Amino acid sequence: MGNIPLWLCIPFAGLLLCIAIFPLVKGEWWDKNKGWAVLIWSLLFMIPFAVKYGAGETAETVLECIVNDYLSFIVLLFGLFCVSGNINLEGDFVGSPRMNTGLLAMGTLLSSCIGTTGASMLLVRPMIQMNSWRRNKSHIMVFFIFLISNMGGCLTPIGDPPLLMGFMRGVPFTWSLRLFPVLIFNMVILLIVFYFIDRRAYRRDIALGMRPDISRPTTTFKVNGLHNIIFMIMIVAGVVLSGVLPGMKAFQNADGSVISVPIFRSVRLAVPTLIEIVIILVAAFLSFKTTKSEVRTKNHFTWGAIEEVAVLFIGIFITMQPALMILKSKGAELGLTKPLEMFWATGALSSFLDNTPTYLVFLTDRCCDDRGNRCCQNADGDFLWCSIYGSQHLYRKCSELYGEVHLG
């Protein structure tokens, strides 16, 4: 297609600015009109692209990103969202500094097992209930987002969508496990900071005469929908299989390529990916069929959060294609060669973007040399995109995972 003009990236930038700004300044309007915003920005990319390169090329580009990126991404989130929404934790624990710190530590480690989405949905209500008697508690949700909804998912492709994108592009499933010492180091620092902040707030609440209900002689704890762990394992197995099956001869053509279903021109849906999607959707379906609706009622379960993610990210995946194409051909010219440069560049971008498109943008940069060839590893065989776990927009991350939550 030759050189992609930079102005084709305007819809991508425009959509990202809308996502970053409108939820803060026009939240109610944005809730009603975000779908139109996504459609308009997507058309503002597709129409000029079709004029310049043709309708067929445009359809192929859009279908390629939907079939090979967006589909697996949203199906995994959907499965984790459904299954975790059918698990409810009940108990009469008291929100003390030690209890809150312990729950945050447990949730951080759990995020890499059932995803940041699943862990957040599972633990946010118990955290709110435990601290419902307190007045000074707004800091709790901030650290909840830092630890459980964000950095806790850095160990596996199940943990957070960016790692899934890397796994789909050849990053070994276990590669990110080497980040465990980094996770522990940062987790300990944040938990210590949280403990002292929470202890100070806790003492202020006690000084104000607030007291938790400790009339019961024993502490109760109950897990409703525990059988959904089986379906969570099914989802993990589906993701792992999508990376294992392409290497098996039974799923390869005679030329060694993965057997796939033709969609349009060169766009094909790999059979291992199709198997992954079916397994995840079956797990979500069985989770709903085998769990009483009362469990979802207790979790205040609604479809709003996953619907918002689905709508926003299909626009992001579509409009970001010119940026990825430009980086593929000119990525080496950015001059980002040192880990320190990558750390600050990716962290700054994901602070107002999201870590999934940030991951893909810099993955494309790191995977291409000055001739556009793929070169995803350095001399030591280490992948270069581990620094993309920057901070995220707190409001949007919170609303993505569990809708409007007011703790303070």
N, C-alpha and C positions, 0 to 999 in steps of 0.2 A: 504493500500500500504506500510505500515511500514514507517521507517524513510526515508525522502527524502534527498539524498546527496546534500551538499551545492554547489557542482560544477555545478549542473543543473541551478543555478542562473546566471552563467556566461553569457549566451546569453542575459538575461535581462539587466545586467550591461553593456554589450558590446553595445547593442542597445541604451541605455540611453547616453553612452559616445559619440556615433556617432551623436545623436540628439543634444547634447550640444556643440560639438566641430566643426563638419564639416560645419554647416552653417556660422561659423565665419572664418574658415581658407580656406575652399574650397566651397564657396557658390554656384557657378555655377555648379560645379560637383555634389554637393549634390542635387540640384534641379532636375537633370536629372537621378540620380541613387538612390534616397532614397527608391524607391520601391524595388530595388534589395537588398538593405541593410536590409530592413524589412524582405524580403523573406528568405535571407540567415540566419539571426539571428533566425528567427522562426523555420527554418529547423534544425538549430544547437541545438535547444531545443527539437523539436518533434522527431527527429530520435533517439538520445540517450534515450529519455524517452520511446519510443516505444520498443527499444531493451531491456530495463530493466523491463518495466511493461506491454508490449504488445500493439499491434496496436489498439485494441478495447478500452483499457483504455485511450490511447492517444487521440483517436478520441472523446471519451466522455468528456475528460478534456477540449479539445480545443473548442468543440461545446458548452459546458456548459458556458464558459466565453464569447463566441460570442453571444449566444442566450440570456443569462440572464444578461449580463453586457454591452457588446459593442453595441449591436443592439439598445437598448433604448438610450444609450449615443449619438451615432452618428446620430440617427434619430432626436433627440431633437435639436442638434446643426444644423443639416441640415435644419430643419423647421425654426428655428430662423434666420439662415443665409439667407434663401430664402425670408422670409417675410420682414425682416428688409432691405434687399437689394432692395426691391420694394417701399421703402419710401424714399423720398428725401426732404431735407430741403434747401430752397433757401432764401436768404436775403442779404442785404448790410450792415450788422452789421460790426463795426470796432473792430479789435482785441486790445482792451485796457485791462489793468490789471483787472478792474472791470468786464468787459464783459467776459473775459476768465475765471475768478474765478467763475462767476455765471454759465457759461456753464459747467464747471467741477463739480460744486455742483449739478446741475440738472442732469447731466449724471450719477453721482455716485449713486444717489437715483433711477434713472431710470433703472440701471443695474439689480437690483433685480426683476424688473417687466418684462423686456423683455430679460434678460440675458446679460452678459458682451459682448458676441458676437454681439447681436442685437444692444445694446447701442453704442458699438464702431463703428460698421459699419454705424450707423445712424448719429453719431456726428463727426466722424473724418474728413470728407470732409468739413463741415461747419467750423470746427476749423482751418483747413489749409487755407481755403479761407479767413476767417476773418483776418488772420495774414500774408497773402501773401505779404503785403507791407513792412513787417518788416525784418530786417537782423538778429537781436539777438533773436532767437525764438526756438532754439533747445531744451531748457528746457521744453517747453510746452508739447511736446510729451511724455517726461519722466513722468511728472505728470499725463498726460492723461492715461498712462498705469497703473500707481500706483492706480489712483482713479477709473476710469471708466472701464478699462479692467481687473481689478483685484479685489480690496477690495469691490467695489460697489455691487458685486453679492452675498454677504455673508448672505443675509436675507432670501432667498427662494431657493428651489431646482431648480427653473427656472433660478435663477441668475447665477449659475456656476455648471458645471458637477459634482464636488465632492459631493455637497449637494444632487444632484440627485441620486448618488450612495448610499448615506446614506438613502435617502427616500425610495429607492427600497429595503433596508434592514431593514425597520421598523422604521426609525427615523420619528417622526411626521412632517407633512408638515410645521407646524407653529413653530417648535422648534427653528429654527435659528432666528426667529424674536426677541428673547430675546437678540440677539447680537446688536440690534439697538443702544442702548446707546454707546456700544463699537465702532460701525461704526461712529457715530456722533463725538465722542471724537477724533478718529484718523483722520476723514475727516476734522474737524476744524483745527487741528494742521497742516496737509498737505496743506490745502487751505491758511492758514496764511503764511506759509513758501513760498508757490508758489506766493502769491500776492506780497510779498516784493521782491522776485527774479524777477518777471515779471515787477514790477514797475521800478526797477533799469534798466532792459534791455530796457524797453519802453522809458525811458528818454534818454538812450544812442542812441536809434534809432532817436528820435526827435532831439537830438543834432547833429546827422549826416545829418540833413536836410531832413529826410524821413517824408512824410506826407501821411495819408490815403486819399482816395477819398471821400470827404464829400460834393460834389457839389450838390447832390440831396437834396431837401428841407425836405423830409420825409424819414423815414426808412421803407423799405419794408420787408415783411416776408411771405413766402408761403410754404405750405406743399403739396408736390405731392404724390399721393398714400395713402392719409389718410385713405381710406377705409380698408387698410390692418390691421388696429387696430383690426378689426373683426377677422381676421385670427390669429392674435397674441393671442386674447382671446381664440380662439379655441385651440391653442397649450397649453395654461395654463390650460384650462379645461381638456384636454387630460391627462396631467401629474397628475392633482388632482384626476381624475377618476381612474387612475392606482393604486392609493393608497387607494381609497375609496371602489371600487368594490370588492376587495378580501374579505372584511368583510361582504358582503351581501350574504344571503343564496342562492340567485339565481345564484351566481357564485361559489358555493361550492359543493363539492361532499358529499355523505352521511357521510363520515368520517371527514368532516370539511376541507379537503384540497381544494385548489383552482382548479377549472376546468382548464385544460390545454391541449395543443395539443402535443402528443408524437412526439419527434424528433429522438432520438437514445438512446437506453438503458434508463437511468434515466433522460436524458435531455428532458425537457418539456418547451414549451412556454406557459406561463399563458395567458388565454383569456383576462383578464384586460390589460395586457401588449400589446397584439395584438390589442385591441381596441385603446389604446393610440397611437400606431404606425400608425394605419389607419387614425385616426383623424389628426395627425400631417402631414402626407403625403398628405391628402386631402387639408388641410389648405395651404400647400406649393403649391400644384397644382393650387388651385383656385386663390392664390395670383398672380401667373404668368399669368394665363388666363385672369385676370381682370385688370391687370396693363399694361400700355403702355410701350413698350420697351425703349422709350425715358427716362423714369425714371431711368432704370437700366444703361443706357448710361451715364446719369449725375452722377450716383454714381460710374462710372468706374467699374461696376460689372463684375467679372469673377469667374470661378469655382475653380481657383487655390488654394485659401486658404482652402476651405472645403475639397478639394481633398487631400491636404497635411495632414490635421488633420485626415481624414479617413484612409489614408495609414499608418501614423505613429502610430496611436493609436491601430489599429488592431494588430500590432506587439507588442506594449507595453502590451496589455491585454493578448496576448497569452504567451509571454515569462515571464511574471510576475507570472504565476501560481505556479512554484516551491517555489518562495519566500512566496506566500500566504499560501501554504501548510505547509511550515516550521514554519511560524509564528503561524499558527493555532495549531500546536502541541507543540511548544516551546515558544510561545509569552510571557508567564509569566516569562521566564528566562531572558528576556532582562533587567528587573529591572527598567523599566520606570513606576513609580508609582505616581509621583508628577506632577502637572500641569506645573511647571517650566521646568521639564525635557522633557515633551511632547512638550512644546512650542519650545524649542531650537532644539530638535531632528527633529521635523517635519518641522520647518522653514529652517533648514540647508539642509535637503533632498530636499524640494521643490524648493530651490534656483537654483538647477541645473537639477532637475527632472521636474515634473509637479505636480500640486496639486491634480490631479485625481488619479494617481497611488500612490502618497504619502498617500492620504486619505485612499485608499483601503488597503495598507500595514499596516498602523497603526490602522485602523478600525479592521482588523483581529487580530492584537495584543491585542487591548483593549477588543475585544469581546470574548476572550478565556482565560480560566483559565489554571492552570498547567495540567489539564486532557483533554484540548481541547474542553471543554464545552463552550457554548455561555453564556456570562454574560455581556451584553452591557451596563449595568447601574450600577452606584455606589449606596451607601446607600441612597443618597438623590434623586435618580431617574434621575440624570443628566447624559446625555451622555458625554463621555470623549474625543470625537474627535474634539472639536471645535477649537483647536489650530492649525489646519492644514492649515490655510490660511497664509502660509508663503509667502515670496517674490518669484518671478518667473524670469526666464531668460528673460530679456527685449527684446532682439532681436527676440527670437523664439515666445514669446507671441505676439509681434507686427505683425510678419509675419503670424502667425496663423490667426489673426483676419482680417487683411486687406492688406496683401501682403506688397510689398516694398513701404514704405512711407518715403519720404525725406522732413523733415521740416526745417532742419538747412542748 
